[in-house]
Amino acid sequence: MADRKEQEIYADGIGQIHFVGGMVRFDFITLQPDPKGKGEPTPVYNERIIMPPQGFLNAFNSMQQLIDKLLEAGVLKRTDAGEADAKSDKKEKK
């Protein structure tokens, strides 16, 4: 068996998910700061993952199981709309 070098890829989020040519495509983005330091960060395409629909469904099920565990552990909480939010990302405006 050949040595396999593992690679880590960081993304701030998924910019787009689309279905083309029978495959599901995830376009991952990173947020880049405004060069002048005055505006909001700009999402920039970083990587793409392409998988067949069954692989997408398996990944979705795995993510749902992880979300359920994070909710149970209190890392995430449900919003009024029923969506999961990270506690640290939830900011209240006064």
C-alpha positions, 0 to 999 in steps of 0.5 A: 500500500502506497503512503497516502498524504492527508490534506486538510482543506479549510472553508468558511462555508459553501457558496453554492451547491448545484446538480450538473451532469448527474453529479452534485457539486459543492463550491466551497468559499473562504472569506477574504478581507476587504483590501482597504479594511473598510468593507465586509469580507468577500466570499472567494471560491476555494475548492469544489467537491463533486459526488454522485447523488447517493454519495451526497445523500450519505453525506447529508445523513452523516451531517444530520446525525452530527447536527443532532449530536451537537444540538444534544451537547448544547453546541448548537441550538434551534432557532424560531425557524427550526434551523440549527445555529451555532451559539457563538454566531448568534448575536442579539441586536438591541 
